[in-house]
Amino acid sequence: MSAQLSKIIATELQQQLNHVVNTIELLEEGATVPFISRYRKERTGTMDEVNVALVKERYEKIQEIVKRKEAILKSMDEQGVLTAELKSRILDTFNANELEDIYLPFKPKRKTRAVKAKEKGLEPLAKILMKQYERDVEGRASQFLNDEVDHVEDALQGARDIIAEWVNENAVARDIVRSVFERSAVVTSSLVKGKEEEGAKYKDYFEFSEPLKKCPSHRLLAIRRGEKEGVLKVSILPDDDQIHDRLGRYFVKGNAAASMQVELAVKDACKRLLKPSIETEFSNSSKEKADAEAILVFANNLRQLLLSSPLGQKRVLAIDPGFRTGCKVVCLDAQGNLLHNENIYPHPPQRETKQAAQKISSLVDAYKIEAVAIGNGTASRETESFIRNLKYSRDIQVFVVSEDGASVYSASKVARDEFPDYDVTVRGAISIGRRLIDPLAELVKIDPKSIGVGQYQHDVDQSSLKSSLDRVVESCVNKVGVDLNTASMHLLTYVSGLGPQLAKNIVEFRKQNGAFQSRSQLKKVPRLGAKAFEQSAGFLRITDAKNPLDNSAVHPESYGIVQKMAQDKGCQVKDLIVDKVMRDQVNLNDYVSEGVGLPTLKDIMNELEKPGRDPRQIIKVFEFDRNVRSVEDLHEGMVLPGIVTNITNFGAFVDVGVKQDGLVHISQLANRFVSDPNEVVTLHQHVRVKVMEVDRGRKRIQLSIKEAEKE
């Protein structure tokens, strides 16, 4: 069976069969997606992480179909209806709809109209009518009158009910209806009477219709949300005439009286059984498709956010700004440890500006602060202006940092465990500062849905969303690599092959035994066996390790290759790292073996060039227009600096410093057609935008990047 599954996946994903087979074998052996894509390139044909994940996802879905087949075969066998032909059809298909169509006639039913008619002895009449030879249908029907069937019309109605069920259970009929839905289905929404005020935000969908195949995911999810809230009535319906015509041609033969009965039964089957069933199918499949697109948007945004530029190990003063309650100030060392915290009140109503300025200056000097992180919430712009106008004894960089999710973190068990002696305000300010130092290390502690970069994240399938976002976090953590001696338990949890328990064991081992001196010490961590070591070691870094390869992405299993290279050149491994000329003299073909090919060897050489390099870009200082602080300061035609805060299928949201993000519609992103906003912008990108429209009543701001480029 696994060979058959591999062939299906290889065909679907357009990958070589042996590469898919090897990938599935690795997955079944417990290998993770990051490990396979990074350290098993020879076996996968250098398949990247995206394709390895697709193989895994498709394999899991097909396995679900295999389990469903087993259940269906068992049910049919117990019923005594499993013929060799049916068994072969079931085993040969991997299409979920086709599988259910085969099973439908044999699926245990509630008491349907057809079942009741059969119990009244009307099935033979239905078979006679279905042959469509009978001309005297009433005379024939009269032969089936009994204690439960009083009239001829009752007999004909019962026979038509049976025929309608046969039509509904006919695989060809269901495919006919599906194909019409596929081509012509229209999604329609209308207002539920009396919900005008309650559903005002859905006004655009009070009288709405659009071909289903053209309806974008964000629109479909909005409509479905309105339906869920009881504001909209939604339907997905095809061209009825096409369905009736095609089903009639398939089932109705000639013009005999029996044919008229079959025609009536087909119309009834279409209206009562087929259309509702296939509508549900398309409703579910279109929702799944919309979910998948929305989840992809969220995943792309999350990836960009997690891979945001870090400041690096610098001493940071972080501020969670506020007016009445003041600004919470914390000082952090280069590793993000809390050194000091207190409040300042530079803004109304206290307006203790002078005292606050003196306090900030003294803290900068006392804790040798190198950068300031300011949360982007309430009083952010005012606090930024206050901080930038102060005089310092050294160069200080000032950054505005997104607060999204900081309050969630500060009230979480993770934060309480980290800082049990401090309240939520202190924890929130610490999180803001740490996000500047290393966004990835801090954001992994927060539920991704709370970070504020999604699109309809509460409307999509939550299980699929969680799986997708967990994969993104795992991917990002392993792409960057983790410092084994400073990483939190939460960061270590996402390292390939670890998980919560081993991450906890590593932190406990570190506390008891001090810093790790080598990767090989990981083998002494309780319950961290050979498999976990194999999967995780390459993604863990040890700064200043005795073996410089321990601070690189070179896997311990390849250390021998690097040592052989150094030995052949008559030098040490560290000499290969610092001497480019010596590295260039290495002939990689000399080190190709049965298990190690050029892809792995090239990766090793790239890593020796910049061991432990961080793939993230260097952070840049950004400053909003100082004359713009609220929506009231905006007017059409202004060109302003902004930061991309969220990306959706229909455009990008940009913060221009007025506490209300503006929308750059997809049509306004560039002077060309754009099908995907990610082609043009990235999260946290610094952009120039032109204000096109300001709706102060609805707090909506329309911006344009392409018009700003003309200025």
LOBAVEX-459404 format. One record per residue: x, y, z of N, C-alpha, C in turn. Coordinates in pm, whole numbers, plus 50000, padded with zeros to 5 digits. Layout:
// residues N
XYZXYZXYZ
...
This chain:
// residues 711
500834987850000500005000050000500865012650000
501965012850080502795024850090503405028549954
503755018449872504285021249738503235028149652
501975023449666500885029549590500675044149635
500725046349766500565059949819501685068949770
502885063849769504035071749724503875075949579
503365066749496503145070049353502125081249338
501055080349415500005090649408500585104149447
501335104549557501905117149606502935122649508
503775113849455504795118149359504155124449236
503065118449190502355123749071501725137249104
501035138049217500355150449256501335162049275
502465159249339503425169849372504515171449268
504455163049164505445163549056506875162049109
507045151849194508345148449249508735134549203
510035131849203510475118449164510045108249269
509615096549221509055086449310510035082549421
511315080049386512265075549488512475086249596
512385099049558512555109749657511365110149753
510155107649700508965107249786509015095049877
509415083549822509535071449903510505073650018
511665079449987512655081850091512155091650196
511435102050151510915112050245509915105650341
509025097250286508035090550371508725081050469
509755074150423510515065250513511125073150628
511715084650596512315093050700511265098050799
510105102050748509025106750835508565095450927
508425083450873507985072050954509035068051057
510295071351029511375068551125511445079151236
510575089551226510545099651330511325112251298
511775113751173512525125751135511565137451118
512025149451151511195161451138511405167751001
510465176550964510565183550835511845191950828
512165200150930513415208050923514655199250907
514705188050980515875179250973516005173050834
514885167950781514915161450649515385171050542
514805183250541515135192850435516555198250449
517085198450571518435204150592519545193750584
519285181750637520375172150652520215158950575
519165157850495518975145550418518695148750271
519435158250218519185163050081519455152349975
520405143750002520705133249904519525123749888
518865120749997517745111249992516475117549935
516345130649947515115137249900515305144549768
516495143949712516735151349588516735166449611
517265170649727517325184749769515935191049776
514935183149809513585188349827513605198849938
513025210549914513055220950018511995218150124
512025226450228511155224350344509675224650307
509315233350215507905234450173507435221450112
508255215650024507845203249956507885191250049
508835190950140508855180050239507575180750323
507185192950362505955194650440504735190550360
504735193350229503605189350144503505174150135
504655167450123504655152750121504055147550252
504485153150362503995148950494502475151050506
502035162950465500615166350476499765157350388
500205155050264499425146650172499425132150218
500545127550269500655113750319499665111550434
499585121350523498675120250638497215120150591
496895128450491495515128850440495135115750372
496075110250295495775097550227495635086350329
496405086950437496265076750541494875077350604
494325089550614492965090950667491965084250573
492195085750442491315079250344491445064050355
492675059250376492905044850391492115039450512
492145047050622491385042750742489885042650714
489425052550637487995053050601487625041150514
488525037550422488285025850337488105013250423
488965011750521488914999950607487564999050679
487095010750726485805010950797484665007550703
484715012750581483665010150482483654995350442
484844989950415484934975650377484384966750488
484684970250612484194962250725482684963050733
482124975250718480674977050725479974969150615
480484969950493479844963150380479974948050392
481094943550444481294929150462480304923750565
480114931450673479174927050778477734926750726
477434935650629476104935950569475904924850465
477024918550423476984908150321476794913450181
477174925950158476974932150025478294934949954
479414930650013480724933949956481094924049846
480904928049721481284919549607482744922249571
483304913749489484694915449445484854928549367
483824931649286483884943949206483874956449295
482964956549395482884968049486484184969549567
484714958349612485964958749688487094964549605
487144960449478488184965549389488034980549367
486784985249347486544999549327486955007549450
486655002349566487005009249691488515009949709
489174998849684490634998449703491365007149602
490785008649482491465016049375491345031249387
490325036049460490135050549465490805056949587
491315069049566491835077049677491185090849675
490005091349610489215103649607488115102249711
488085111349808487145110149920485695110449873
485365119149777483975119849728483565107049657
484475101849573484175089449500483975077849597
484795077549700484695066849799483335067249869
482895079149908481605080349976480445077449881
480625080749752479575077649654479395062649639
480495055149638480425040549626479695034749747
479965040449864479415035049989477965039350012
477555050349951476255056349981475075046549973
474965038249868473805029049862473775018849976
474915016550040475015006150143475175012150283
475175025350289475355032150417474095030250501
474215025950626473015024350712472215037450715
470905036250690470075048250676469055049150790
468645061750814467485063750899466255059850815
465065061450869463855057550795463515068150692
464065066950574463785076350466462445072850402
461975081750316460725078950242460875066350158
462055064350101462285052450018462265039750102
462865040350220462885028650309461455024850347
460645034850381459245032250419458475026250301
458755031350179458075026050060458455011550035
459715008350057460164994450038459474985350138
459314990450263458654982350366457194979550331
456634988350246455234986550202455154977550078
456314972250035456324963049922456294969549786
456774982049775456684989349649457964989149565
459004982149611460244981749534460064975049398
459324963949388459104957849255458454967549157
457504975749205456854985549118457884995849070
458755000049162459795009849125460695004149017
461024991249025461894984848925461194984248789
459874981448793459104980948667459104994648601
458835005048682458795018648627460165022848575
461215018748645462565022948609462975017448472
462385005848435462705000248303462055008448191
460985015848224460345025648136459685019348012
459185006848031458445000447922456935001347947
456565002248074455165001548112454375013748064
453225011147995452385022047945451205024548040
450675013648100449555015148192450075015148336
450665026248377451305026748509450265025848621
449065031548600448065031148706447535016948725
447355009948610446904996048619447934987648690
449184989548654450254981748720450334985548868
450214998248901450305002649040449184996949125
448004995049062446854989749138447134975649191
448054968749127448404955049171449194955049302
449634967049346450464967849467449724974249584
448404975449569447614980749680447524970249790
447584974549915447494965550030447034973450151
447144967450269446654974150390447354987450415
448604988750367449375001150393449355010450273
448905005550158448845013750036447415013849987
446705025050015445265025449987444935029349844
445735037949785445395043649655446525041549554
446155042149426447135040749318448195051549327
447755063849355448725074849363449715072749478
449235066649587450145063549698451225053549653
450785043849573451735033749523452755040249430
452295048949340453215055649246454155065049321
453615071949423454465081049500455575073349572
455195061749630456185053549699457245048549603
456805044349482457765039649381458705050949339
458135063049323458985074549285459985077849395
459575076249521460505078649633461695069149627
461395056649592462475046649581463395050249464
462795053949350463615057749232464455070149264
463875079849336464605092049372465845088649454
465705078849543466855075049625467895068049538
467445059949442468405053549350469175064249272
468445074349225469085085149150470115092149238
469725094849362470625101749455471885093649482
471725080349484472855071749516473655067549394
473265072349279473955069049155475215077849140
476375071749128477635079149123477705088649003
477165084148888477175092648768476315105048792
475145102848851474245114248878474925124348969
475585119449070476245128449165477385136149096
478085129549007479155136348933478585146848837
477415143948779476765153648690476445166348769
475845164648887475455176148968476715183649016
477745176049052479005182449094479585190948982
479575185648861480195192948751479445205948722
478105205648737477315217948717477605227848829
477685222948951478075231649064479435237949036
480355229648991481725234348967481745246048869
480925245048764480935255248659480065267248690
478915264948755477935275848760477425279648898
477915273349004477385276349137477605291049173
476585296849232476635310949274476405311449424
477295318549495477085320549639476235333149657
475165331849731474205342749750473985344849899
473955357549938473655360650077472585371450083
471725370450184470675380350202470485382850352
469945394350383469745398350523468635390250588
468895385550709467835379350789466955390650843
465675389350823464735400050859464925404551004
464995417651021465105423451155466515424851206
467515421351124468915421651170469695433351110
468965443551057469645454650988470665461651079
470235465351199471125472851289472235463951342
471845452451391472825443151450473905439151350
473505438151222474465433551122474945444451029
474995456751077475375468150992476715466250924
477665459650993478995457950934478985448450814
477855441050798477735431950683476875437950573
476715451050575475815457750481476095454250336
477385452750304477765449450165477195435950120
476775427550216476325414050182474835411950207
474085423050230472645421750252471935416550126
472405420450010471895415249883473105412749794
473655401049804474935398349738474895384949666
475505384549549475685371749480476945372649393
477645361349381478875360849303479155346249268
479655343549147480045329749115481005324349220
480725312549270481515306849379482995305949342
483285302049218484685300049180485465313149172
484745324549170485415337549165485425344649300
484725339049397484595345549528485885343849607
486615354749639487885353549711487675348949855
488695343349912488585337150044488125346950151
488655359350150488285368650256486795372250250
486235372850126484825376150111483955364450157
484355352450119483585340650158483585338950310
484735341450373484815340050518483975350850588
483955362850530483125373550587481645369750581
481225364250466479835359950449479495348850547
480395339150560480155328050651480095332850796
480905342950830480855348350965479485354850989
478985362450887477675368450899476585358150916
476725346750846475765335750860475825329851000
477025327951051477215322151184476625331151293
476705344251271476165353751369474675356051352
474055348951257472615349851240472135362151167
473055369051098472705381451026472355378350881
473075368750822472905365750679472365351650657
471585350450552471175337250505471975334450378
472675323350375473625320550267473245307750193
473375307850062473145295749983474185294949872
474445282749827475325280449712474525271849615
474085277849505473185270749413473685271649269
473445261149192473885260449053472775264548956
473025262448829472025264648724471095252548721
469865254248772468925242948783468615236748647
468455245248546468085240048413469125230248361
470395233648383471475224648337471385211148406
471155211548536471085198948613469905190448564
468725196648554467535189148512467715183248372
468305191248283468505186848146469445174848140
470575175848210471585165148203471115152448274
470475154148390469975142348461468835135948382
467985144248319466885138848238467405130548124
468425135648057468985128247943469625115047988
470135114748110470805102548159469795092048204
468705096448270467795086648331466505084248253
465985094448187464655093248123464805088247979
464145076947950464235070947817462855070747751
462705077247640461445076847565460345085247628
459085082647581457945090547626456825082047686
457165070147725456145061447784455665067347916
454495062447960453925067348086454905065048201
455605053648198456595050748303457725061048301
458085065548179459165075448167458775088348237
457475091948230457015104048298457175102648450
456925090648500457095088148644458575089348685
459435084148599460885085148627461325099748625
460765107348528461135121548519460735129048647
459525126048697459085132148822460015128348938
460425115648940461305110749047462675117549041
463175119548918464485125948900464435140448950
463345147448916463215161448962463135162049114
462395152649172462275152049317463635149049380
464365139449322465695135949374466625147949369
466535155349259467395167049242467115177449350
465835180749368465465191349462465645187149608
465235174949641465155170749781466435164149832
467175157649741468325149749785469655154249726
469735154349594471015156949528471545171149553
470715181149524471185195049537471575198449681
470745195149781471175198149919472465190949958
472605178549913473805170749946475055176749883
474965179849753476135185349684476395199749727
475315207049761475515220649814476325220049943
475995210650029476745209050153478205205650123
478395196850024479755193249982480535205549939
479915213849852480595225649802480735236449908
479765237049997479875246450108481085242950194
481245230050221482375225550302483705227150229
483715223250099484975224050025485395238450000
484415247349974484765261449953485245267750083
484645263550194485095268450325486505263350354
486765250750322488115245250342489135252650257
488755255850133489665263250045489915277350098
488835283950142488975297350198489815296950325
489565286750408490375284950529491845283450494
492105274950395493505272350356494185285050310
493475293250232494065305850184494295315550299
493305316550390493455325550504494575320850596
494675307750616495735302250701497105304650637
497155303650504498415306350434498845320950453
497865330150445498155344250469498705346150610
498035339950707498465340950846499875335050862
500085323450802501385316650815502505325050753
502245330950636503265339450572503575351550658
502525357750714502745369350800503505365550926
503115354250984503785349751106505255346751079
505545340350967506935337450932507755350350922
507185360350853507895372950840508085379750975
507055378751061507155385051192508215378151278
508205364851279509175357351360510605359451311
510735361751180512075363851124512405378751112
511665387251188511955401651190513385403951236
513925415051192515315418351225515505420051375
516485413251433516775414951575517815425951597
517725432651709518785442151744520045434451784
519845422851842520995415051889521235417752036
522305412352088522565413352231523075427252269
522125436052295522405449852337521635452552465
522135461952541521455465852665520335475652630
519125472052671517925479152624517125485052741
516665497252720515675503252809514335502452735
513365495652795512075493552729510985501052803
510055506752726508985514752784507625509952733
506735506952828505345504352796504615517452825
504295525352722503815538952746502365539752792
502045550952859500685553352904500545567652950
499305572352966499045585953013498805585953164
497595582953204497205583953345498035574953434
498255562653391499005553053474500515554453458
500965563653374502385565653353502995555753257
504285556853240505035547753152505855538153236
505645525353213506455515353285507795514053214
508895515753289510245515353232511005503553292
511645495653205512515484753253513865485753183
514915481553252516245480853194516655466253185
517115462153069517475448253044518945447253006
519595436153047520965434153001520935428352859
522115425552804522205421252664521515407852639
521275400052746520595387152730519095388252760
518645400652788517215402652815516825400452959
517795399553050517485397853192517115411353253
516155411353344515685423653408516715428753508
517085441553493518035447953585517335457953677
516285464653623515655475353700514275478253641
513345482853725512045487353673511475498553760
510765507953700510055518453773509115525753677
508335535053729507395542953649507875557253632
507565563253517507755577553496506435583353446
506245596553465504975602853429505215615553347
505705614053223506025625753143504805632353075
503655625553077502485630253003501365634653098
500355641353045499195644953127498545632253181
497885632553302497615644753377498755649353469
499705640153501500765644053594501755653953531
502155651153410503075659553334504375662353413
504985651853467506265653353539507415651553440
507445660153340508375658853228509825659853272
510135669653354511525671953395512055660153475
511245655653574511675644253656511865631753570
510935629753474511025618053386512285618653301
512615630553250513815632153167515075629053247
515125633953369516295631353454516415616353484
515285610153509515305595853542515805587553423
515285590453302515715583053184517215584853161
517685597053171519115599753149519975592153249
519555592053376520345584953477520325569953454
519185564553411519105550053384519985546253266
519975554653162520815551953045522285551153085
522695560053172524095560053217524375548453312
523475546453408523715536353512523775522253454
522945519453354522875505853300523495504653160
524265515253123524985515152994524045511152879
522885517552875521855514452776522345518152635
522045509152538522455511352399521285514352306
520065510552349518885512752264517645513852352
516625520752298515355522252367514255515952283
513415507652346512265501352279510985507152338
510125512552253508875518752298507705511152238
506765506652321505585499852271504735509052186
504025503552089503295511851993501835514052029
501485512352158500095514152201499795528552241
498915530052339498515543252389499735551252432
499775564152391500845573652426502185570252362
502165561552263503425557652198504105569452129
503345576752046503945587751971504475598652064
503715601352169504135611552265505405607252339
505455594352374506635589252444507845588952352
507625585252227508725585152130509305599252114
508435609152101508885623052087509675627452210
509155623852329509825627252454511225621152460
511345608452424512635601452431513625606852328
513145609352208514045614152102514585628252131
513865636052209514285649852236515245651052354
515515639752419516445640152533517895639852484
518775645252564520215645052536520835633452614
521675625752546522315614252610523825615452603
524505608252692525965608752695526585599352593
525755591352527526215582152424525165581252314
525525574952201524555573252093523495562952134
522255566952126521145558152164520205556752044
519925544152005518955541651899517565540051961
516565545851897515195545251948514325537551849
513615527451898512765519051813511345518451871
510355518751782508965516251823508675501551793
508195494451894508025479951884506545476351897
506075467051816504675462651824504365456351959
503255460652018502815455252147501865443352131
501465440252009500465429851988500815417052063
499925412752148500135400352224500915402152352
501495413952377502295415952499501435414352624
500195419252617499315418052734498925403452758
498795395852648498495381552659499655374352728
500885377752684502055371652746502145375452894
501965388352924502205393153061501275386753163
500085382153117499145375653208499215360453202
500145355153123500215340653101501015333653209
500865320453214501635312353309503125313353278
503455314153148504855315453108505485327653175
504775338953167505305351353226505355350353378
504335344353437504325342853584505475334153632
505755323753554506875315053590508215322253577
508335330853473509575338153451509775349253553
508675356353584508765367953674507665367353779
507785357853874506715356153974506565368054069
507625376154083507595387154180507195400554119
506795400453991506465413053924505065412453865
504425424353854503065424653803503065424853649
501835425153593501705424053448502325435853373
502345447653435502905459253366504405457853346
505085452453446506525450253434506805439453329
506035428653335506235417753239505995422453096
504975430953077504675436152943505815444552889
506395453052974507515461452931508745452952900
508975442452979510095433352952509915426752815
508685422452787508415415952659508695425352543
508315438252558508575448152452510075449352428
510855450052535512305451152521512935438952459
512475427352502513025414952448512675412952301
511505417952261511125417052119512115424752032
512655435352086513655442852010514955435052001
515385429352113516645421852117516575409652025
515505401752039515325389751956513845386551944
513195391351837511745389251821511355374451827
512115365951763511785351751757511755345551896
512805347951974512895341852107511755346152198
511255358352179510175363452265508795359452214
508595360052083507265357752027506835343052034
507795333752047507405319652057506645316852186
506695326252281505995324352408504525327952399
504125333852288502765339052273502005330952170
500725328352198499875321652100499875330151973
500275324351859500365332151735499095339751700
497915334451741496665341151709496535354651781
497365356851883497295369251959498275379751910
499035376551806500095385651761499575396251664
498365394151611497735404651533498125405351387
498495394151326498875394551185498015385251099
496835381751149496015372051077494925378350992
494195369850923493055373650841491935363850871
490895368250943489775359650980490255347251057
491255349251146491825337551213490835330451306
489785337551351488815331051439487725323851362
487705325451231486655319351149487115306551081
488405304351075488915292551005488975280651099
489175268951042489285256751122490455258151219
490165257551348491185260551449492275249851457
491915237551431492905226851434493915228551320
493405231551199494295233751084495165245951106
494565256451163495315268751190496455265951286
496165258951395497195256051494498315247751434
497955237451357498975228951295499885237051204
499265245651122500035253851028500965263451101
500435270051204501255279951275502365273351355
502065261651411503125254351483504265250651388
503895246751264504935243351166505775255551131
505115267251121505845279651090506825282951201
506365282051325507235285051438508425275551439
508135262451421509205252451418510195255651305
509675259051189510525262251074511435274051103
510855284751160511635296851185512705294551292
512325287751398513285285051507514465277151454
514205267051373515285258651323516075265351211
515445274451139516145281951034517185291151096
516815297551207517725307051275518755299551359
518315288751424519195281851518519005287551657
519365279651757519105283451896520375282251979
520645292752060521795292352151521445283052266
522135271852274521835261552372521955266452516
522805276252540523065280652677522235292552722
521495298852632520665310352673519195308552638
518865299052553517485297452507516545293552620
515345299352617514315295852714513755282152681
513045276452778512415263452755511435264252638
510755275752626509725277252521510365277552383
511525283552371512225283852244512765269952210
513335263352309513885249952288512795239852248
511575242252294510465233152263510275231252114
510545241852036510315241351891511525236251813
512615233251880513785227851811513475213751764
513865210651642513625197551582513985186251678
513045177251700513325165251779513195166851929
512905179051979512835180952124511405180152176
510725191552188509395191552248509475196252392
508315198052459508265204152592509095196852698
508995183552704509655176252811511185176752798
511705174252678513155174652660513685188852674
512895198752632513305212752649513445215852798
512475211152876512525213253021513735206053082
513995193953035515145186353087516465193253056
516555199452936517785206552898518015218452990
516945226153017517075237853105517455233553246
516845222653296517185217653429518635212953434
519075205953330520455201253324521425213053325
521065223553252521885235653243522005242353379
520905242653453520925248753586521825240953682
521765227853672522495219353766523965217953731
524295218353601525665215253557526395226953493
525725238353482526365249653417526195249053265
526825258553198526675259653054527215247352981
526585243852871527065232852787528385237152723
529335228252723530635230852662530735224952522
529875215052494529885208652363528515202752334
528235200552207526975194252170526895180052224
527995173352231527975159352276527445158052419
527535169052496526995168752633525485166852635
524835170052524523385168152517522995153652546
523885144452512523585130352532523455126652680
523935135552767523835133252912522525138352969
521775145852891520475151052937519505139352953
518815138253067517875127153087516855126052975
516675113952927515675110152826515975115752686
517125122052669517475126852535518325116152468
517655107652391518315096252330518965099352197
519415088852131520155090352005519325097151897
518035093551889517175099251785516975114251808
516695118051931516495132151963517785140051939
518915134151970520195140751946520405142751796
520125132351719520295133251574519435144551516
518175145251560517235154951505517525169351549
518055171151670518165184651727519545190951720
520595182851726521945188251747522355198851645
522015196851519522445206151415521825219951427
520725220951501520015233651513520365241051643
521195234851725521605240951852523015246551841
523235258151899524535264951888525155266752027
526485265652032527215268452155528285278852123
528035291152168528975302052144530295299352218
531405302252152532745300552213533025286052253
532425276552184532705262452214534145259052175
534695248852240536055244552208536125240052062
535125232752018535035228851877534205239451805
534775247251715534025258051649532805253051570
532805240251534531655234751460530405234051548
530605234251682529465234051773528685247151768
529255257251705528545270051690528165272151543
527885261251476527545262051333526385252851303
525915253251180524835244251137525375231151082
526685229051090527255216151050526795205751152
526215195051105525705184751196526865176451252
526785172451381527855164251439528205151851357
527205146351283527485134551202528455137751088
528645150751058529555154850950530865160651002
531055160751132532305166251187533525159051129
533395145851113534525137951063534945142450923
533965146450841534265151150706535095163850711
534665173350798535395186050809536795183650865
536895174850963538205171851021539125165450917
538535157150830539335150950723539815161650624
538945171250594539335182350505540515189950565
540395192950696541475200450764542765192250767
542625179450795543795170550800544495170050664
543675169150557544255168550422544995181350386
544565192450447545215205250420546305208550522
546475199450616547515201550717547225213150811
545945214950845545575226150931544515221651031
544075231251113543005228751208541655232651146
540565227751206539235231251158539025246351162
539505252751270539315267251283540035274851171
541125268851118541835275351007540995275150880
540245264350859539355263750743538275274450751
537855277450874536785287250894537275301250862
538485304650904538975318450887539705320750755
540135310150689540965311750569540185307850443
539705317850370538915315450249539745308550141
540995312550128541875306650026542005291650049
542155287850174542295273650207540985266050176
539865272350209538565266050179538385264150029
538805274149952538635273449807539465262349745
540485257949816541375247349763540805233349787
539725232649868539115219549897538305214749777
538605202949728537855196849618536755188049679
535535192749672534445185749737534225171649683
534545169449557534355156249498535185145549569
536275149849635537135140349706536425134649830
535335141149873534695137149999533285131549978
532935129449851531645123249821531695108549859
530665103949927530585089849966529175084849939
528905072549977527585066749951526485074550022
526775079150144525745086250222525815101250212
526945106450166527125121050162527465125450020
526615134249965526835139049830527185153849828
527245159349709527605173449693526655183149762
525335180749765524455190149836524865192349981
525135181350053525555182550193526915189050204
527825185350116529185191050120529175206050091
528315210149999528205224549969527635232150089
526655226050156526105232250277527175233850384
528015223550397529095224150496530045235650465
530425237050339531355247650301530735261550321
529455262750289528765275550312528735279150459
528575268950542528525271450686529905274850742
530935268750687532305272050732532655286450698
532035291650591532305305450552531775315350656
530575312550708529985321250810529305312450914
530065306251003529485296951100528495303951193
527335297551212526345302851305525705315751259
525815319151131525265331851084523755332351104
523275344251132521855346451151521255350551017
520275343050966519725346150834518855358750831
518565364250950517695376050955518475388750919
517765398450865518395410950824518685419750943
519565429550921519915438951027518765448851046
518445451851171517335460851200517675475251162
516645482451118516825496551079515955505451166
516485517251200515725526951278514665533251188
513455535251243512365541351167511765552651250
511315563251182510675574351251509455579051171
508315580251241507105585551178507265600551151
506375605651067506325620151045505955626951177
506785636251222506585642351353505345651351358
504825655351242503665664051238502335656551235
502425643351233501205635151223501105626151345
500025628151425499855620351547498475614051560
497485619651488496125614251496495485614851357
494325608251345493615608151217493285622351174
493035631251271492695645151240493835652351169
495075647551187496235654051123496395649950976
495635640050934495785635050796494905642750700
495395644550580494555649850472495015643850341
494105643450247494405637150118495585643850050
496425635549990497575640649917498875640249995
498805638250128500035637450208500825624950171
502135626150170503025614650151503785612650281
503655600550338504155597950472504985585150478
505895584450575506565571650600505635562550679
505725549750656504885540250729505535526650742
504935518450825505435504750846504315494950815
504585484750735503595474450703503345466050828
502085465850873501755458550996501015445450971
500365444350857499605432150828499425430850677
499435418650628499255416050485498105406350468
497165409750379496015401250352495965398450202
494985390550162494835387750018494405399949939
493795409650008493265421249936494135433749951
495275432650017496155444150030497005443450156
497525455050195498395455650313497965467150403
498075465150533497785475750629499095482350671
499065495550677500265503350706500005512850822
500915512850918500865522151031501615534850993
500905546350996501565559050967501665567551094
501425561151209501625567951336500405574851393
499185570351351497975576951402497065567451478
497605556251526496855546451606495735539451528
495675541751398494705535051312495395531751181
495625518851157496315514951035495485518250912
496155522450805495495525050679495655513250585
494725511950490494765500950394495335505450261
496355498150215496815499550077496195488050002
495135491049924494455480549849495445474349751
495215461649717496135454449628496355461949497
495345469349453495465476949328496355489249343
496685492849469497485504749495498905501449543
499285488849530500605484749579501725487849480
501435486949351502495488849251501885493249119
502725498649033502275502948900502265491248802
501695480248845501535468348762500495459548829
500045449248758499085440148817499755431948927
499115431049042499635423349155498595412849193
498975400249189498045389549227498195385749373
499375388249428499645384749567500435396149632
499865402749735500555413849800501965410449848
502195397449880503525393449927504605395049820
504165396649692505135399149586505765413049600
505055422049668505445436049670505925440649808
505235436149914505565440950048505835429450144
506555432650251506805423050357506425429450490
506145421050588505775426050719506915434250779
506555445650839507505454850903508385462350804
508055461150675508795468750575508515483650592
509565491850574509405506350577509005510950438
507885518250429507365522450299506975537250303
506825543150184506255556450170504875554750109
503875561450169502505560150121501885573850101
500945574450007500195586749985498785584850039
498295594850114496955594250169495955597250057
495085587450027494125588949918492745593149969
492365588150088491045591350142491065589250293
490395598150365490275596850511488805597650549
488275586650603486895586350652486965586650803
486905598650861487105600151006485975593851085
484765594151031483625588251101483805573351122
484225566451018484405551851027485855548051059
486685558251077488125556251106488775547251002
488545550750876489135543050766490065552050686
491255546850658492255554550585492665546650462
492525552750346492935546350221494285552050179
495265543250158496625547450124497045541549990
498125546849933498645541549807500175542149808
500765531049775502235530649760502605534949619
501835530449521502195533649382502075548649355
501115555449418500975569949398502085577449470
502535572049583503635578449657504925578049576
505085567549497506305566249416506365576749306
505215582549270505195592749165505585606549219
505535607849352505805621049412507305624249408
